[in-house]
Amino acid sequence: MTARQHAGFWLGAVIVFGLLVWLLRDMLLPFVVAMAVAYLADPVADWLERHRFSRIQATVLITVVFFVVSLLALLVIVPLVANQMLALLSQLPDYLERAARLLQPLVQDLAGVLRDRAAEVDPAVAGEKAKDFVAANKDQGLAALKEYSSQAVSFFARLAGDVFRGGVALLNFLALLVITPVVTFYLLLEWDRMVAHINDLLPKRYAGVVRELTGDIDRTLAGFVRGQGAVCLTLMLYYSVLLSASGLGFGFVIGLASGALSFIPFVGAIFGALTSVGLALIQFWPDDMLRVGIVLAIYVAGQLLEAYVLTPKLVGNRIGLHPVWVMFGVLAGGVLFGFVGMLLALPAAAVIGVLVRFGIRQYRESRIYDPANPA
């Protein structure tokens, strides 16, 4: 095969793979989760094998422990999160009204600035127009805000009802409970054999290059996923416990969401800080500004902990995945393929990143870049 034929073959394979993922995206979730668990747990299974466990014993132990822990977490955390989310939705109109009242002085100050500017042009009517504008829009703005917030609550309630009533959601939930443990067990049991079989099928001419690339992909992906996963779990525990202890309403669910979203660079920190400080201002201003300061200090300390302790120790700086590239990949995967796409986006980003770096190295060693190169 010529180079053009090779390129056409692999391009066609990528297109077919993307089309299959898009067509089957509603049923792929348990299989994708199972592959992720098996990939992450394979080093543990290898370690157990080196300590007098057979492969099947190690696989059974890992599968049982992982899914028992996951089930207990679901039984404990999910009801608490659901209750807090429902309470937050029910109180959202009141919170939005309080936020509007907090912002009212800013609106009046802005109106005053506009009035002063307008007075320079038409002093006779500017003052009266500014007063009329503030009086007319104050009540209308609050009424509109109440109406829109009520509509938002109704929309999200209907959306949640549709999701939980949908057959696809029920099928995915049952599949996660039933299919995922089975697929995980068999993948983990046969993981080393599958890798060895794929290794034997590599074309002998390019086997060395392919092994080098897959090794780079494995190190990049494992370093990021395992390291960043540990960072996310630590931040979930840190934020949920401290925000709840600070007395912030719905601090537990906000802390969990902030830690989980930290997997996407910058998103978790921005979401958590804005949401927590905003809710603290609504709940505690102006009577208890100390708690607002405590909530803000929790997030400042959390960011320092993540930047200077957790990320350097658990992730490192040699994984080769730029934060902007990770953020783009995860969001693009979610837009194209939904939640399954978000799960597949990180491996795809790692593969593309390694291939791009390999292509750049090949280009720099070619005669196209430097005619003095031998190749």
Buried (B, 14 or more C-beta within 10 A) or exposed (E): EEEEEEEEEEEEEEEEEBEEBEEEBEBBBBBBBBBBBBBBBBEBBEEBBEEEBEBEEBBBBBBEEBBEEBEEEEEEBEEEBEEBBEEBBEBBBEBBBBBBEBEBEEBEEEBEEBBEEBBEEEEEEBBEBBEEBBEEEBEEBBEEBBEEBEEBBEEEEEEBEEEEEEEEEEBBEEBBBEBBBEBBBEBBBBBBEEEEEEEEEBEEEEEEEBEEBBEBBBBBBBBBBBBBBBBBBBBBEBBBBBBBEBBBBBBBBBBBBBBBBBBBBEBBBEBBBEBBBBBBBBBBBEEEEEBBEBBBEBBEEBBEBBEEEBBEEBBEEEBBBEEEBBBBBBBBBBEBBBBBBBBBBBBBBBBEBBEEBBEEEEEEEEEEEEEEEEE
